[in-house]
Amino acid sequence: MVTFRFLLIPLATLGFILLTSFPLQAQTNFALEGGNKFTAKLLSEYGQMSNFLNKNDDEESTGFIKVEPSVFIQTQLSRHLMQLEANISHYQFSDFSEDDHSNILFKPNYYFKIDHNKTLFADIKLQEEYEYRGTALSLGDASSISTGDNKKTVAANIGYLYGQIDSVAKLKLSIGQEDFRYKTRRAQNQLLDRADNNVAVSVDYLLSGKTYFAVDLDYIQANFKNNKALNNNEYSVLVGMKWQSTAATQLEALVGYQALTFENDAFASDSAFTWRVDLNWQPTLFNKVIINTQRNYETTNRIEDSYRVVDSTNLQVTHQFTDYFQISAAVGYRQEKIVYLGKTDKENYLHSELKLNYQRNDWLTLFAGFVFTELEANVERLNYQGHSLSLGFSVII
């Protein structure tokens, strides 16, 4: 069996070195900006949410407070570029103190420029997340547990980049491993402990103007440490076009084939048509539209043996009224087909959000938000709705 544990020792050492000095902002791999940067942010939010336990009936609401400090640091030393993103999101609830929790993200990146168009990179992700009662493992049965589950992810990757943002040909190659486990209720949740080995290759070739022919290849080997029946191999091939007219307007449209095979005969092999479409469109200086739609296989999030075929679509629209006022609306729709041994369930998730921002000055932003969530499933007792209303502020240094 192929393993990638040799990655963890050097990358963990790198992460320890970076801890004292460097964060990471969302940037494309071929458009990194050099130099030294530092950004610290504090976000605080207060609000009220309904149906905290995500039940079909007997809704219970609660007030909540969220405090989220975050930091991004980048330093460049000659051909070495180091980044770090770190944040902690702490939640407290007025009527469900047993569900108070903190989500943690620590994510260092390292880039070494071999030549003007050749770069080696390495990254680590350490993440801890809270899973609310009435979702995932406790879906439809929130009362069966006294508090939600905590899950931990540790991921490491190394890779190679060839080309620049405007090159005729661009290549990205990465290889890595991701370890996942639940930290709570270990007696049953250990069945979901998993180590994923992954390889990804992305090739773009300029056809004309700013239009690229693109091919993305992905392979994931999922190894369930305490439930070998779910060990599987996932393959996907996507082919299509990538187009960028300006820095603000970009389109990627790829279609292809994906397959899922299991190491034993518990599940039959599966294959399906797959796609990924991403659109960033800024028709005017005051409006911006972001659209994403894709299909993927995803691993089980239930104790009962299963896997998922997930179709997801997300839309976000932003309008800048003035230099100070901005409104944004986002809608996400996620269709999950959960394949068990001998049956198939369907779950459709809707998430919508409306947010108003008032940027008082360069460092202070005030905001108000409304969120609505809904699950419609073929198993009626799983259905639920919920919403939240909140006010908050963010401070940037």
JOWOTA-V593353 format. One line per field, one symbol per residue. phi: phi as a letter, one per 40 degrees, with the letter a starting at -180 (. if undefined). A space follows every 50 residues. Layout:
phi->???
This chain:
phi->.cbbccccccccccccccdcbb.bbcbcccbcccgcbabbbbbbababbc fdcfccafcbbacabbbbcaabbbbbbfcbbbbabaabbbbbbcbbccbd abcbbbacbbbbccacbbbcaaabbbabbbbccgbfcbdgacccbcaccb bbbbbabbabbbhbdbccbbbbbbaaabbbaccbfcdbcccbdabbcbbb bbbbbccafbbbcbbbbbbbbcbccbacccdabbbabbbibbbbcaccba bbbbbibbbbbbcbccbccbaacbaabbbbbbcbcbbabbbaaabacbcc bbccdaabbbbbbbbbbbbccbcbbabbbbbbbbbbbccbcgabbbbbbb bbabbbbbccacbbbbababbbbabbbccdcccabaaababaabbbb
